Amino acid sequence: MQVSHDAIHITAMNESSGDPTAVNLYDGNAAAGHPSIGLMRTIRPTFDAYALDGHRDIYNPVDNIVAAVRYATATYGSPEEAVASECGGSCWRGY
């Protein structure tokens, strides 16, 4: 599978502003006890389900990207599909 730099960059910048230590304490996931964490802001159960062996540090940017890409692929078909919208993929839809 080939993933575009743009899809990863758009996701990281919209989810965490490029901060691998970001934690969202203000949305519904956080209220349910699962704040989104890291560069691509995955919740712990999603990260744990899609992380690869040897890549289980949610704050590690590579580990977080790998889990988020695997999740976006399983859920949307690709990371590119996760960021696609009526405006031709230049707008953020979130996952």
ABEGO torsion letter per residue (X at the ends): XBBBAAAAAAAAAAAAGGBAABBBAABAAAAAGBBBBEAAGBBAAAAAAABBBGBABAABAAAAAAAAAAAAAAAAGBAAAAABBAAGGABBAEX
